[in-house]
Amino acid sequence: MQKKVKPKKQLGQHFLTDDSIAGKIAESIGDYPIDRIIEVGAGMGILTKPLLSKYGSKLACVEIDRESVDWLKKQDWTSGLQILEGDFLKMPYAELFESGNNAVIGNYPYNISTQIAFKVMESPIEVAFFGGMFQREVARRFCADHGNKEYGVTSVLLQAYYDCKYLFTVNEGSFNPPPAVKSGVMACFRKQQNPPCSYKSLALVVKTGFNQRRKTLSNALKPLLSSKQSFTLPENIAGKRAEQLSVETFIALALAWENASA
């Protein structure tokens, strides 16, 4: 029997051990047409197997751990599988994505999952689907609605571009080693139209608004209000806090900021 890969704490590795959960994650994309799918953190391939069965040569796995890469290459079922060894966060977009519908999925290392989300959002090559396994609180934050204490910067930015749905919770015992927290699976499908404002403007307004989330927006957005005299807040917004604003309202604010004169 071939020796299994030892999970490495420094890489945040918690290998999923439940085949049924892996299958449900692979099926979370449904019948949405995908031309290229990137799995982040293949490990010993428990999610890779159902993905490979469904997507075949469209699948490429990104894995930073050399031991995991070597293990995968020795498996009979991985014949022909494209394995990209390296750090997903540092890989050029052109090396990862192609024209058409790209997807990113995985059982993500929890310590870098938010950074992975930002890389997906900031990609110049559109990613049609983004989903998989996260720390439960992170997945809930991504999918949270306004007025919820979990709602924040990543909620707004991700939901400006994607329809996001929290799918189900996974208990600690489904991993080796078991993490200290529960996990959550989500699925995000790209909206048909991008916001009318740029990502850069939206990120600036959202991050500034949430930087002092207990303050009203008239105070939190002072740096932006003072830098562009024609940028003003509607009265019905000025007295609210960032968490009370919908994604659509933030987009409208970002567009107003973008079009305001200095």
CYANA upper distance limits for C-alpha pairs under 8 A (distance plus 0.5 A):
  4 LYS  CA     44 MET  CA      8.33
  4 LYS  CA     71 TRP  CA      8.24
  5 VAL  CA     43 GLY  CA      8.38
  5 VAL  CA     44 MET  CA      7.49
  5 VAL  CA     67 GLU  CA      7.06
  5 VAL  CA     68 SER  CA      6.69
  5 VAL  CA     71 TRP  CA      7.70
  7 PRO  CA     13 GLN  CA      5.83
  7 PRO  CA     14 HIS  CA      7.04
  7 PRO  CA     15 PHE  CA      7.60
  7 PRO  CA    176 ASN  CA      8.02
  7 PRO  CA    177 PRO  CA      7.80
  8 LYS  CA     12 GLY  CA      7.03
  8 LYS  CA     13 GLN  CA      6.03
  9 LYS  CA     13 GLN  CA      6.52
 11 LEU  CA     65 ASP  CA      8.47
 11 LEU  CA    109 PRO  CA      7.61
 12 GLY  CA    109 PRO  CA      5.57
 12 GLY  CA    110 TYR  CA      7.15
 12 GLY  CA    111 ASN  CA      7.12
 13 GLN  CA     43 GLY  CA      8.48
 13 GLN  CA    109 PRO  CA      6.64
 14 HIS  CA    109 PRO  CA      8.09
 14 HIS  CA    175 PHE  CA      6.25
 14 HIS  CA    176 ASN  CA      5.90
 14 HIS  CA    177 PRO  CA      6.00
 14 HIS  CA    178 PRO  CA      7.21
 14 HIS  CA    179 PRO  CA      7.15
 15 PHE  CA     43 GLY  CA      7.24
 15 PHE  CA     44 MET  CA      8.03
 15 PHE  CA    175 PHE  CA      5.79
 15 PHE  CA    176 ASN  CA      5.59
 15 PHE  CA    177 PRO  CA      7.45
 16 LEU  CA     22 ALA  CA      8.10
 16 LEU  CA     46 ILE  CA      7.37
 16 LEU  CA    107 ASN  CA      8.10
 16 LEU  CA    174 SER  CA      6.43
 16 LEU  CA    175 PHE  CA      4.95
 16 LEU  CA    176 ASN  CA      7.00
 17 THR  CA     46 ILE  CA      7.62
 17 THR  CA    174 SER  CA      6.06
 17 THR  CA    175 PHE  CA      5.85
 17 THR  CA    176 ASN  CA      7.24
 18 ASP  CA     22 ALA  CA      6.97
 18 ASP  CA     46 ILE  CA      8.46
 18 ASP  CA    174 SER  CA      6.20
 18 ASP  CA    175 PHE  CA      8.09
 19 ASP  CA     23 GLY  CA      6.66
 19 ASP  CA     46 ILE  CA      7.04
 19 ASP  CA     47 LEU  CA      8.27
 20 SER  CA     24 LYS  CA      6.81
 21 ILE  CA     25 ILE  CA      6.74
 22 ALA  CA     26 ALA  CA      6.75
 22 ALA  CA     46 ILE  CA      6.90
 22 ALA  CA     47 LEU  CA      5.41
 22 ALA  CA     50 PRO  CA      7.79
 23 GLY  CA     27 GLU  CA      6.70
 23 GLY  CA     47 LEU  CA      7.51
 23 GLY  CA     50 PRO  CA      6.40
 24 LYS  CA     28 SER  CA      6.69
 25 ILE  CA     29 ILE  CA      8.49
 25 ILE  CA     47 LEU  CA      8.13
 25 ILE  CA    132 GLY  CA      6.59
 25 ILE  CA    133 MET  CA      8.27
 25 ILE  CA    185 VAL  CA      7.77
 26 ALA  CA     47 LEU  CA      7.37
 26 ALA  CA     50 PRO  CA      6.67
 26 ALA  CA     51 LEU  CA      6.10
 28 SER  CA    131 GLY  CA      8.46
 28 SER  CA    187 ALA  CA      6.97
 29 ILE  CA    129 PHE  CA      7.86
 29 ILE  CA    187 ALA  CA      7.74
 33 PRO  CA    101 ASN  CA      7.53
 34 ILE  CA     58 LYS  CA      8.46
 34 ILE  CA    100 GLY  CA      8.20
 34 ILE  CA    101 ASN  CA      5.56
 34 ILE  CA    102 ASN  CA      6.68
 34 ILE  CA    103 ALA  CA      7.29
 35 ASP  CA     58 LYS  CA      6.61
 35 ASP  CA    100 GLY  CA      6.35
 35 ASP  CA    101 ASN  CA      5.63
 35 ASP  CA    102 ASN  CA      6.53
 36 ARG  CA     58 LYS  CA      5.33
 36 ARG  CA     59 LEU  CA      6.68
 36 ARG  CA     60 ALA  CA      8.26
 36 ARG  CA     97 PHE  CA      7.45
 36 ARG  CA     98 GLU  CA      7.27
 36 ARG  CA    100 GLY  CA      8.10
 36 ARG  CA    101 ASN  CA      6.96
 36 ARG  CA    102 ASN  CA      5.31
 36 ARG  CA    103 ALA  CA      6.75
 37 ILE  CA     55 TYR  CA      8.32
 37 ILE  CA     58 LYS  CA      6.48
 37 ILE  CA     59 LEU  CA      5.38
 37 ILE  CA     60 ALA  CA      6.81
 37 ILE  CA    102 ASN  CA      6.23
 37 ILE  CA    103 ALA  CA      5.03
 37 ILE  CA    104 VAL  CA      6.36
 37 ILE  CA    105 ILE  CA      7.94
 38 ILE  CA     59 LEU  CA      6.52
 38 ILE  CA     60 ALA  CA      5.57
 38 ILE  CA     61 CYS  CA      6.21
 38 ILE  CA     62 VAL  CA      7.51
 38 ILE  CA     96 LEU  CA      7.76
 38 ILE  CA    102 ASN  CA      8.25
 38 ILE  CA    103 ALA  CA      6.56
 38 ILE  CA    104 VAL  CA      5.35
 38 ILE  CA    105 ILE  CA      6.78
 39 GLU  CA     48 THR  CA      7.87
 39 GLU  CA     59 LEU  CA      7.87
 39 GLU  CA     60 ALA  CA      6.84
 39 GLU  CA     61 CYS  CA      5.22
 39 GLU  CA     62 VAL  CA      6.57
 39 GLU  CA    104 VAL  CA      6.48
 39 GLU  CA    105 ILE  CA      5.47
 39 GLU  CA    106 GLY  CA      5.61
 40 VAL  CA     61 CYS  CA      6.67
 40 VAL  CA     62 VAL  CA      5.52
 40 VAL  CA     63 GLU  CA      7.07
 40 VAL  CA     88 PHE  CA      7.47
 40 VAL  CA    104 VAL  CA      7.71
 40 VAL  CA    105 ILE  CA      6.79
 40 VAL  CA    106 GLY  CA      5.44
 40 VAL  CA    107 ASN  CA      7.66
 40 VAL  CA    108 TYR  CA      7.09
 41 GLY  CA     61 CYS  CA      7.66
 41 GLY  CA     62 VAL  CA      6.29
 41 GLY  CA     63 GLU  CA      5.36
 41 GLY  CA     64 ILE  CA      7.74
 41 GLY  CA    106 GLY  CA      6.86
 41 GLY  CA    107 ASN  CA      7.14
 41 GLY  CA    108 TYR  CA      6.88
 41 GLY  CA    109 PRO  CA      8.04
 42 ALA  CA     46 ILE  CA      8.21
 42 ALA  CA     47 LEU  CA      7.62
 42 ALA  CA     48 THR  CA      6.79
 42 ALA  CA     61 CYS  CA      6.56
 42 ALA  CA     62 VAL  CA      7.15
 42 ALA  CA     63 GLU  CA      6.38
 42 ALA  CA     68 SER  CA      8.24
 42 ALA  CA    106 GLY  CA      7.83
 42 ALA  CA    107 ASN  CA      8.29
 43 GLY  CA     63 GLU  CA      7.55
 43 GLY  CA     65 ASP  CA      8.32
 43 GLY  CA     68 SER  CA      5.86
 43 GLY  CA     69 VAL  CA      8.19
 43 GLY  CA     72 LEU  CA      8.46
 44 MET  CA     68 SER  CA      6.69
 44 MET  CA     71 TRP  CA      7.59
 44 MET  CA     72 LEU  CA      6.88
 45 GLY  CA     49 LYS  CA      6.49
 45 GLY  CA     72 LEU  CA      7.56
 46 ILE  CA     50 PRO  CA      8.19
 47 LEU  CA     51 LEU  CA      6.87
 47 LEU  CA    106 GLY  CA      7.99
 47 LEU  CA    107 ASN  CA      8.37
 48 THR  CA     52 LEU  CA      6.32
 48 THR  CA     61 CYS  CA      8.24
 49 LYS  CA     53 SER  CA      6.67
 49 LYS  CA     77 TRP  CA      8.41
 50 PRO  CA     54 LYS  CA      6.67
 51 LEU  CA     55 TYR  CA      6.32
 51 LEU  CA     56 GLY  CA      7.98
 51 LEU  CA     59 LEU  CA      7.69
 52 LEU  CA     56 GLY  CA      5.22
 52 LEU  CA     57 SER  CA      8.02
 52 LEU  CA     59 LEU  CA      6.84
 52 LEU  CA     81 LEU  CA      8.32
 55 TYR  CA     59 LEU  CA      6.47
 56 GLY  CA     81 LEU  CA      8.46
 57 SER  CA     80 GLY  CA      8.09
 57 SER  CA     81 LEU  CA      7.41
 57 SER  CA     82 GLN  CA      8.19
 59 LEU  CA     81 LEU  CA      7.77
 59 LEU  CA     82 GLN  CA      7.46
 60 ALA  CA     81 LEU  CA      7.31
 60 ALA  CA     82 GLN  CA      5.31
 60 ALA  CA     83 ILE  CA      6.28
 60 ALA  CA     84 LEU  CA      7.48
 61 CYS  CA     81 LEU  CA      8.40
 61 CYS  CA     82 GLN  CA      6.82
 61 CYS  CA     83 ILE  CA      5.32
 61 CYS  CA     84 LEU  CA      6.35
 62 VAL  CA     83 ILE  CA      6.56
 62 VAL  CA     84 LEU  CA      5.21
 62 VAL  CA     85 GLU  CA      6.33
 62 VAL  CA     86 GLY  CA      7.10
 62 VAL  CA     87 ASP  CA      7.92
 62 VAL  CA     88 PHE  CA      6.91
 63 GLU  CA     68 SER  CA      7.78
 63 GLU  CA     69 VAL  CA      7.04
 63 GLU  CA     83 ILE  CA      7.82
 63 GLU  CA     84 LEU  CA      6.88
 63 GLU  CA     85 GLU  CA      5.60
 63 GLU  CA     86 GLY  CA      6.33
 63 GLU  CA     87 ASP  CA      7.48
 63 GLU  CA     88 PHE  CA      8.21
 64 ILE  CA     69 VAL  CA      8.35
 64 ILE  CA     85 GLU  CA      6.01
 64 ILE  CA     86 GLY  CA      4.89
 64 ILE  CA     87 ASP  CA      5.75
 64 ILE  CA     88 PHE  CA      8.26
 65 ASP  CA     69 VAL  CA      6.84
 65 ASP  CA     85 GLU  CA      8.10
 65 ASP  CA     86 GLY  CA      8.24
 66 ARG  CA     70 ASP  CA      6.63
 66 ARG  CA     85 GLU  CA      7.92
 67 GLU  CA     71 TRP  CA      6.63
 68 SER  CA     72 LEU  CA      6.60
 69 VAL  CA     73 LYS  CA      6.75
 69 VAL  CA     83 ILE  CA      7.92
 69 VAL  CA     85 GLU  CA      7.47
 70 ASP  CA     74 LYS  CA      7.03
 71 TRP  CA     75 GLN  CA      7.38
 72 LEU  CA     78 THR  CA      7.14
 73 LYS  CA     78 THR  CA      7.00
 73 LYS  CA     79 SER  CA      8.11
 74 LYS  CA     78 THR  CA      8.27
 75 GLN  CA     79 SER  CA      7.96
 86 GLY  CA     90 LYS  CA      8.39
 86 GLY  CA     91 MET  CA      7.81
 87 ASP  CA     91 MET  CA      6.76
 88 PHE  CA    116 ILE  CA      8.32
 89 LEU  CA    115 GLN  CA      7.99
 89 LEU  CA    116 ILE  CA      7.02
 89 LEU  CA    119 LYS  CA      7.37
 91 MET  CA     95 GLU  CA      7.29
 91 MET  CA     96 LEU  CA      7.69
 92 PRO  CA     96 LEU  CA      7.25
 93 TYR  CA     97 PHE  CA      6.43
 93 TYR  CA    123 SER  CA      7.27
 93 TYR  CA    124 PRO  CA      8.17
 93 TYR  CA    125 ILE  CA      7.68
 94 ALA  CA     98 GLU  CA      7.44
 94 ALA  CA    125 ILE  CA      8.48
 97 PHE  CA    102 ASN  CA      6.80
 97 PHE  CA    125 ILE  CA      7.32
 98 GLU  CA    102 ASN  CA      7.38
 98 GLU  CA    125 ILE  CA      8.04
 99 SER  CA    125 ILE  CA      8.04
101 ASN  CA    126 GLU  CA      8.18
101 ASN  CA    127 VAL  CA      7.15
101 ASN  CA    128 ALA  CA      5.90
101 ASN  CA    129 PHE  CA      8.44
102 ASN  CA    126 GLU  CA      7.53
102 ASN  CA    127 VAL  CA      5.33
102 ASN  CA    128 ALA  CA      5.88
102 ASN  CA    129 PHE  CA      7.22
103 ALA  CA    127 VAL  CA      6.16
103 ALA  CA    128 ALA  CA      6.21
103 ALA  CA    129 PHE  CA      5.03
103 ALA  CA    130 PHE  CA      6.38
104 VAL  CA    120 VAL  CA      8.43
104 VAL  CA    127 VAL  CA      7.76
104 VAL  CA    129 PHE  CA      6.74
104 VAL  CA    130 PHE  CA      5.43
104 VAL  CA    131 GLY  CA      7.02
105 ILE  CA    129 PHE  CA      8.49
105 ILE  CA    130 PHE  CA      6.48
105 ILE  CA    131 GLY  CA      5.56
105 ILE  CA    132 GLY  CA      5.57
106 GLY  CA    131 GLY  CA      7.63
106 GLY  CA    132 GLY  CA      5.48
106 GLY  CA    133 MET  CA      6.71
107 ASN  CA    132 GLY  CA      6.45
107 ASN  CA    133 MET  CA      5.10
107 ASN  CA    134 PHE  CA      7.25
108 TYR  CA    112 ILE  CA      8.12
108 TYR  CA    113 SER  CA      6.35
108 TYR  CA    132 GLY  CA      7.97
108 TYR  CA    133 MET  CA      6.53
108 TYR  CA    134 PHE  CA      6.49
109 PRO  CA    113 SER  CA      6.56
109 PRO  CA    134 PHE  CA      8.22
110 TYR  CA    134 PHE  CA      6.65
110 TYR  CA    135 GLN  CA      6.39
112 ILE  CA    116 ILE  CA      6.80
113 SER  CA    117 ALA  CA      6.84
113 SER  CA    134 PHE  CA      7.31
114 THR  CA    118 PHE  CA      6.86
114 THR  CA    138 VAL  CA      8.22
114 THR  CA    154 THR  CA      8.46
115 GLN  CA    119 LYS  CA      6.75
116 ILE  CA    120 VAL  CA      6.81
117 ALA  CA    121 MET  CA      6.72
117 ALA  CA    158 LEU  CA      8.44
118 PHE  CA    122 GLU  CA      6.47
119 LYS  CA    123 SER  CA      6.58
120 VAL  CA    127 VAL  CA      7.18
120 VAL  CA    130 PHE  CA      8.19
121 MET  CA    127 VAL  CA      8.37
121 MET  CA    157 LEU  CA      8.32
121 MET  CA    158 LEU  CA      7.39
121 MET  CA    161 TYR  CA      8.39
122 GLU  CA    199 TYR  CA      8.16
123 SER  CA    127 VAL  CA      7.94
127 VAL  CA    190 ARG  CA      7.71
128 ALA  CA    189 PHE  CA      6.45
128 ALA  CA    190 ARG  CA      5.36
129 PHE  CA    187 ALA  CA      7.89
129 PHE  CA    188 CYS  CA      6.16
129 PHE  CA    189 PHE  CA      5.27
129 PHE  CA    190 ARG  CA      6.60
130 PHE  CA    187 ALA  CA      6.74
130 PHE  CA    188 CYS  CA      5.61
130 PHE  CA    189 PHE  CA      7.19
131 GLY  CA    185 VAL  CA      7.73
131 GLY  CA    186 MET  CA      5.87
131 GLY  CA    187 ALA  CA      4.87
131 GLY  CA    188 CYS  CA      6.26
132 GLY  CA    185 VAL  CA      5.75
132 GLY  CA    186 MET  CA      6.21
132 GLY  CA    187 ALA  CA      7.12
133 MET  CA    139 ALA  CA      8.41
133 MET  CA    183 SER  CA      7.12
133 MET  CA    184 GLY  CA      6.15
133 MET  CA    185 VAL  CA      4.99
133 MET  CA    186 MET  CA      7.35
134 PHE  CA    138 VAL  CA      6.83
134 PHE  CA    139 ALA  CA      6.24
134 PHE  CA    183 SER  CA      6.13
134 PHE  CA    184 GLY  CA      5.87
134 PHE  CA    185 VAL  CA      6.74
134 PHE  CA    186 MET  CA      8.44
135 GLN  CA    139 ALA  CA      6.88
135 GLN  CA    181 VAL  CA      7.42
135 GLN  CA    182 LYS  CA      6.84
135 GLN  CA    183 SER  CA      4.90
135 GLN  CA    184 GLY  CA      6.30
136 ARG  CA    140 ARG  CA      6.66
136 ARG  CA    169 THR  CA      7.35
136 ARG  CA    181 VAL  CA      8.04
136 ARG  CA    182 LYS  CA      6.10
136 ARG  CA    183 SER  CA      4.68
136 ARG  CA    184 GLY  CA      4.58
136 ARG  CA    185 VAL  CA      8.05
137 GLU  CA    141 ARG  CA      6.57
137 GLU  CA    183 SER  CA      8.31
137 GLU  CA    184 GLY  CA      8.08
138 VAL  CA    142 PHE  CA      6.76
138 VAL  CA    184 GLY  CA      8.49
139 ALA  CA    143 CYS  CA      6.92
139 ALA  CA    166 TYR  CA      7.24
139 ALA  CA    184 GLY  CA      6.30
139 ALA  CA    185 VAL  CA      7.25
139 ALA  CA    186 MET  CA      6.76
140 ARG  CA    144 ALA  CA      6.23
140 ARG  CA    150 GLU  CA      7.61
140 ARG  CA    166 TYR  CA      7.05
140 ARG  CA    184 GLY  CA      8.08
141 ARG  CA    150 GLU  CA      5.54
141 ARG  CA    151 TYR  CA      6.19
141 ARG  CA    152 GLY  CA      7.49
141 ARG  CA    154 THR  CA      7.74
141 ARG  CA    155 SER  CA      6.38
142 PHE  CA    151 TYR  CA      8.11
142 PHE  CA    154 THR  CA      6.34
142 PHE  CA    155 SER  CA      4.90
142 PHE  CA    156 VAL  CA      8.48
142 PHE  CA    158 LEU  CA      7.26
142 PHE  CA    159 GLN  CA      8.15
142 PHE  CA    164 CYS  CA      7.96
143 CYS  CA    155 SER  CA      6.57
143 CYS  CA    159 GLN  CA      7.95
143 CYS  CA    164 CYS  CA      5.97
143 CYS  CA    165 LYS  CA      6.44
143 CYS  CA    166 TYR  CA      6.69
143 CYS  CA    186 MET  CA      8.47
144 ALA  CA    148 ASN  CA      7.15
144 ALA  CA    150 GLU  CA      6.57
144 ALA  CA    151 TYR  CA      5.61
144 ALA  CA    155 SER  CA      6.65
145 ASP  CA    151 TYR  CA      6.60
145 ASP  CA    155 SER  CA      8.18
145 ASP  CA    246 SER  CA      8.10
146 HIS  CA    151 TYR  CA      6.27
146 HIS  CA    243 GLU  CA      6.12
146 HIS  CA    244 GLN  CA      5.97
146 HIS  CA    245 LEU  CA      6.52
146 HIS  CA    246 SER  CA      5.89
146 HIS  CA    247 VAL  CA      8.10
147 GLY  CA    151 TYR  CA      7.60
147 GLY  CA    243 GLU  CA      6.00
147 GLY  CA    244 GLN  CA      5.22
147 GLY  CA    245 LEU  CA      7.91
148 ASN  CA    243 GLU  CA      7.41
148 ASN  CA    244 GLN  CA      8.45
149 LYS  CA    243 GLU  CA      7.66
151 TYR  CA    155 SER  CA      6.18
151 TYR  CA    156 VAL  CA      8.17
151 TYR  CA    243 GLU  CA      6.57
152 GLY  CA    156 VAL  CA      6.99
152 GLY  CA    210 PHE  CA      7.34
152 GLY  CA    243 GLU  CA      7.04
153 VAL  CA    157 LEU  CA      6.76
153 VAL  CA    206 VAL  CA      6.52
153 VAL  CA    207 LYS  CA      6.52
153 VAL  CA    210 PHE  CA      7.13
154 THR  CA    158 LEU  CA      6.31
155 SER  CA    159 GLN  CA      6.46
156 VAL  CA    160 ALA  CA      6.43
156 VAL  CA    206 VAL  CA      7.90
156 VAL  CA    246 SER  CA      8.37
156 VAL  CA    247 VAL  CA      5.83
156 VAL  CA    250 PHE  CA      8.23
157 LEU  CA    161 TYR  CA      7.57
157 LEU  CA    202 LEU  CA      7.95
157 LEU  CA    203 ALA  CA      7.34
157 LEU  CA    206 VAL  CA      8.29
157 LEU  CA    247 VAL  CA      8.48
158 LEU  CA    162 TYR  CA      6.39
158 LEU  CA    164 CYS  CA      8.39
159 GLN  CA    163 ASP  CA      6.47
159 GLN  CA    164 CYS  CA      6.89
159 GLN  CA    247 VAL  CA      7.43
160 ALA  CA    194 ASN  CA      8.07
160 ALA  CA    195 PRO  CA      7.14
160 ALA  CA    247 VAL  CA      6.70
160 ALA  CA    248 GLU  CA      8.02
160 ALA  CA    251 ILE  CA      8.00
161 TYR  CA    190 ARG  CA      6.39
161 TYR  CA    191 LYS  CA      6.19
161 TYR  CA    193 GLN  CA      8.37
161 TYR  CA    194 ASN  CA      6.47
161 TYR  CA    195 PRO  CA      7.62
162 TYR  CA    188 CYS  CA      6.06
162 TYR  CA    189 PHE  CA      5.71
162 TYR  CA    190 ARG  CA      4.86
162 TYR  CA    191 LYS  CA      5.64
163 ASP  CA    188 CYS  CA      5.89
163 ASP  CA    189 PHE  CA      5.78
163 ASP  CA    190 ARG  CA      6.89
163 ASP  CA    191 LYS  CA      6.79
164 CYS  CA    186 MET  CA      7.65
164 CYS  CA    187 ALA  CA      6.38
164 CYS  CA    188 CYS  CA      4.78
164 CYS  CA    189 PHE  CA      7.16
165 LYS  CA    186 MET  CA      6.09
165 LYS  CA    187 ALA  CA      5.94
165 LYS  CA    188 CYS  CA      6.84
166 TYR  CA    184 GLY  CA      7.86
166 TYR  CA    185 VAL  CA      6.73
166 TYR  CA    186 MET  CA      4.86
166 TYR  CA    187 ALA  CA      7.14
167 LEU  CA    184 GLY  CA      7.91
167 LEU  CA    185 VAL  CA      5.97
167 LEU  CA    186 MET  CA      5.61
167 LEU  CA    187 ALA  CA      7.53
168 PHE  CA    184 GLY  CA      6.33
168 PHE  CA    185 VAL  CA      6.00
168 PHE  CA    186 MET  CA      7.84
169 THR  CA    182 LYS  CA      7.54
169 THR  CA    183 SER  CA      6.23
169 THR  CA    184 GLY  CA      4.95
169 THR  CA    185 VAL  CA      6.90
170 VAL  CA    174 SER  CA      7.56
170 VAL  CA    182 LYS  CA      6.56
170 VAL  CA    183 SER  CA      5.46
170 VAL  CA    184 GLY  CA      6.34
170 VAL  CA    185 VAL  CA      8.14
171 ASN  CA    182 LYS  CA      5.70
171 ASN  CA    183 SER  CA      6.93
172 GLU  CA    178 PRO  CA      5.52
172 GLU  CA    179 PRO  CA      6.18
172 GLU  CA    180 ALA  CA      7.53
172 GLU  CA    181 VAL  CA      7.01
172 GLU  CA    182 LYS  CA      6.00
172 GLU  CA    183 SER  CA      7.80
173 GLY  CA    178 PRO  CA      6.10
174 SER  CA    178 PRO  CA      7.51
175 PHE  CA    179 PRO  CA      7.62
195 PRO  CA    251 ILE  CA      7.29
196 PRO  CA    251 ILE  CA      8.24
196 PRO  CA    255 LEU  CA      7.37
197 CYS  CA    201 SER  CA      7.15
197 CYS  CA    202 LEU  CA      7.25
197 CYS  CA    251 ILE  CA      7.31
197 CYS  CA    254 ALA  CA      6.77
197 CYS  CA    255 LEU  CA      5.39
197 CYS  CA    258 GLU  CA      7.55
198 SER  CA    202 LEU  CA      6.81
198 SER  CA    255 LEU  CA      8.39
199 TYR  CA    203 ALA  CA      6.45
200 LYS  CA    204 LEU  CA      6.69
201 SER  CA    205 VAL  CA      6.79
201 SER  CA    254 ALA  CA      6.05
201 SER  CA    255 LEU  CA      7.96
201 SER  CA    257 TRP  CA      7.82
201 SER  CA    258 GLU  CA      6.82
202 LEU  CA    206 VAL  CA      6.53
202 LEU  CA    250 PHE  CA      7.77
202 LEU  CA    251 ILE  CA      6.86
202 LEU  CA    254 ALA  CA      5.45
202 LEU  CA    255 LEU  CA      8.23
203 ALA  CA    207 LYS  CA      6.32
204 LEU  CA    208 THR  CA      6.49
204 LEU  CA    254 ALA  CA      8.50
205 VAL  CA    209 GLY  CA      6.50
205 VAL  CA    221 LEU  CA      8.12
205 VAL  CA    224 LEU  CA      8.38
205 VAL  CA    250 PHE  CA      7.98
205 VAL  CA    253 LEU  CA      7.91
205 VAL  CA    254 ALA  CA      6.42
205 VAL  CA    257 TRP  CA      8.45
206 VAL  CA    210 PHE  CA      6.69
206 VAL  CA    242 ALA  CA      8.44
206 VAL  CA    250 PHE  CA      7.37
207 LYS  CA    211 ASN  CA      6.31
208 THR  CA    212 GLN  CA      8.11
208 THR  CA    220 ALA  CA      7.12
208 THR  CA    221 LEU  CA      6.58
209 GLY  CA    213 ARG  CA      7.15
209 GLY  CA    217 LEU  CA      6.74
209 GLY  CA    220 ALA  CA      5.86
209 GLY  CA    221 LEU  CA      6.17
209 GLY  CA    241 ARG  CA      8.44
209 GLY  CA    242 ALA  CA      6.08
210 PHE  CA    220 ALA  CA      7.99
210 PHE  CA    242 ALA  CA      6.24
210 PHE  CA    243 GLU  CA      8.11
211 ASN  CA    220 ALA  CA      7.66
212 GLN  CA    220 ALA  CA      6.30
213 ARG  CA    220 ALA  CA      7.90
213 ARG  CA    241 ARG  CA      6.88
213 ARG  CA    242 ALA  CA      6.51
213 ARG  CA    243 GLU  CA      7.74
214 ARG  CA    241 ARG  CA      7.04
215 LYS  CA    219 ASN  CA      6.68
215 LYS  CA    220 ALA  CA      6.35
215 LYS  CA    241 ARG  CA      6.59
216 THR  CA    220 ALA  CA      6.58
216 THR  CA    238 ALA  CA      7.14
216 THR  CA    239 GLY  CA      5.77
216 THR  CA    240 LYS  CA      5.64
216 THR  CA    241 ARG  CA      5.03
216 THR  CA    242 ALA  CA      7.79
217 LEU  CA    221 LEU  CA      5.98
217 LEU  CA    222 LYS  CA      8.49
217 LEU  CA    237 ILE  CA      7.69
217 LEU  CA    238 ALA  CA      5.83
217 LEU  CA    239 GLY  CA      6.83
217 LEU  CA    240 LYS  CA      6.43
217 LEU  CA    241 ARG  CA      5.97
217 LEU  CA    242 ALA  CA      6.84
218 SER  CA    222 LYS  CA      6.80
218 SER  CA    233 LEU  CA      7.71
218 SER  CA    238 ALA  CA      5.30
218 SER  CA    239 GLY  CA      7.01
221 LEU  CA    225 LEU  CA      6.65
222 LYS  CA    226 SER  CA      6.39
223 PRO  CA    227 SER  CA      6.79
224 LEU  CA    228 LYS  CA      6.92
224 LEU  CA    231 PHE  CA      8.21
225 LEU  CA    229 GLN  CA      6.94
225 LEU  CA    231 PHE  CA      6.28
225 LEU  CA    232 THR  CA      6.92
227 SER  CA    262 ALA  CA      7.03
228 LYS  CA    257 TRP  CA      8.44
228 LYS  CA    260 ALA  CA      7.10
228 LYS  CA    261 SER  CA      6.57
228 LYS  CA    262 ALA  CA      4.70
229 GLN  CA    260 ALA  CA      8.41
229 GLN  CA    261 SER  CA      7.65
229 GLN  CA    262 ALA  CA      6.51
230 SER  CA    260 ALA  CA      5.96
230 SER  CA    261 SER  CA      6.32
230 SER  CA    262 ALA  CA      7.40
231 PHE  CA    256 ALA  CA      7.27
231 PHE  CA    257 TRP  CA      6.33
231 PHE  CA    260 ALA  CA      5.92
231 PHE  CA    261 SER  CA      8.02
233 LEU  CA    237 ILE  CA      6.87
233 LEU  CA    238 ALA  CA      6.12
233 LEU  CA    253 LEU  CA      8.49
234 PRO  CA    238 ALA  CA      6.72
235 GLU  CA    239 GLY  CA      7.77
236 ASN  CA    240 LYS  CA      8.13
237 ILE  CA    245 LEU  CA      8.42
240 LYS  CA    244 GLN  CA      6.89
240 LYS  CA    245 LEU  CA      8.12
241 ARG  CA    245 LEU  CA      7.78
245 LEU  CA    249 THR  CA      6.51
245 LEU  CA    250 PHE  CA      7.14
246 SER  CA    250 PHE  CA      6.93
247 VAL  CA    251 ILE  CA      6.77
248 GLU  CA    252 ALA  CA      6.79
249 THR  CA    253 LEU  CA      6.71
250 PHE  CA    254 ALA  CA      6.61
251 ILE  CA    255 LEU  CA      6.66
252 ALA  CA    256 ALA  CA      6.69
253 LEU  CA    257 TRP  CA      6.61
254 ALA  CA    258 GLU  CA      6.55
255 LEU  CA    259 ASN  CA      6.69
256 ALA  CA    260 ALA  CA      6.47
